[in-house]
Amino acid sequence: MEKSTNPKKPDLSNPELVLSLLEADQVVAAKQGSRFGRKKLSLRTRVILWGLRIYLVIMLVIVAISVLRALHGGH
Amino acid sequence: MAPREDKPKNRTYSAAQPTTESASATAFGRQLLGRLTHEDLDRAHDRWRVAQARSQGRGALSLQSLRLFWLLVGPGVLVFLGENDAPSMLSYAATGARYGIGFFAPFFILTFAMGFIVQEMTLRLGAVTHRGHAELIFDRFGRFWGLFSMGDLVLGNFLTLVAEFIGVRAGLSFFGVKPEVAIGSALLLVLAVITTGRYWTWERITMGLAICNCVFIPAALLAHPDWAELGRALATWKPFPRGDSGEIVLLVLSTIGATVTPWMLFFQQSAVVDKGMQPRDIPAGRADTLAGAAIAAVVAIAALLATAPLFRHGISAADFQAAQFAQALQPWIGHAGAALFALGILEAGLVAIITISTSSAYAFGEVFGTAHSLNRPFREGWPFYAILLGSACAAAGLVLIPHAPLEFIILVVNVIAVLAMPPALAFLLMLANDAELMGEHANNFWQNAAGVIVTVMLIVAGVGFGITTVFPGILAR
């Protein structure tokens, strides 16, 4: 790391110093210019994801039933 | 945007090969000269301080090592103390009031251990990939699954924010503050905190607020708990709660939902990225996450102890809201203790409003490619701040609407959080095992085993809730 002339404060006007402190993919311009590629999902993975999604939908319906019972029971 | 692999020059910083090389050391990095932003400068300043502390540290307990930990602590503490939000603290209080000191005390510790296992993965993901959780899901799994994930986050966050404002309103009502004033003051606080334009400052202010979660500890001490009873409960997990099985299962689910929720995954990973953490910071990040979980667990048990007098004296707390707990506790913990309890609910709501709305803003910014950093001044990052404030204002508005279904929201918010976790954990585990992203920092066998166990436990808890709802009394003794 390049040393600043002031040990208590870095010279942020020096872009080389700034870049020396950050990893290459931490720089905003670098991140804006690229994305990670799509991961190929196996059949098993897609089955698991769909299964969990269906589980969530069923559970939300049950939650709604539970809440309606609680609200009506309270009245 | 073009996929990374179409730009061969990007290979020098591909996250598939985690690098400790600084940007200036790579040919691609040097191309970035002249394209640095305010966000980069702020982050570099924070990294400079970390580098200074690291270079001067000698030994685990040296002053500089402690300074290094101080510089790196933050996302873990905030995520766990932010999750000790108003509905969570009320869930903990409800267990003490309904069942006294018993099963739930060690159960809280178990749930926070589960939370640590999950959050540690988000720490590694953020430190290695320098990308937020929402961004990674969209990148690796596509828009279809990304939108599902975002939908869970948006729904959960909105409902939770409403519950937080209810908590703020209830906490301040103990002191005679009108709802409109309470809600407005909370919004002003959120606005004040985000105007710093600096992640470090925002983090320190929010941590200062979050540590006030510990007011439940003196409230617990004023309840003069039976320490021997607590010790027996921690050792034996007894007595088990007795009574309506549906109510017990609901409380178990609420308790789990008070410690592991989807917004935590998105928040901590994005905060780690915004803080500029790097792979070599992972050990300190683990310590930060562990500290957050430990403090939050102690406070959760304190809330249980604070309301245990209601159980001992046979006071029914079945329908208590926040302010009612504080008022009901006055005869046994005094006005000061009750005031501390009310302040704790207020603090819990305030910190959660800040952290949860920030998690929503991070996610939107990552998905739509707009600036998403607390290091951005308002004029540069206005979409990020607009989402942050807008989500808080929308929730606040609902709380002020007469006859709004607030009771419904309080009932379901933690339960929905638990139910939404298994799909969120599936994405998390896949990302944490993605060798192209994580390289040597991908999950090992034990981390995967722990993650799968947590996921299975959440599914079992959810199914248990479903069974007792559809077949009430099936577990009756």
Interface residues (C-beta under 8 A of the other chain):
Chain A: M1 S4 P7 P10 L12 P15 E16 L17 V18 L19 S20 L21 L22 E23 A24 D25 Q26 V27 V28 A29 A30 K31 Q32 G33 S34 R35 F36 G37 R38 K39 L41 T45 I48 L49 L52 R53 Y55 L56 I58 M59 L60 I62 V63 I65 S66 V67 R69 A70 L71 G74
Chain B: M1 A2 P3 R4 E5 K7 N10 T12 Y13 S14 A15 T19 T20 E21 S22 A23 S24 A25 T26 F28 G29 R30 L32 L33 G34 R35 L36 T37 E39 D40 L41 R43 A44 H45 R47 W48 A51 Q52 T129 H130 R131 L136 D139 R140 F141 G142 W145 F148 D152 L250 G276 Q278 D319 G369 A371 E407 F408 L411 V412 V415 I416 L419 A420 P422 P423 A426 M430 D434 E436 L437 I459 G462 F465 G466 T469 V470
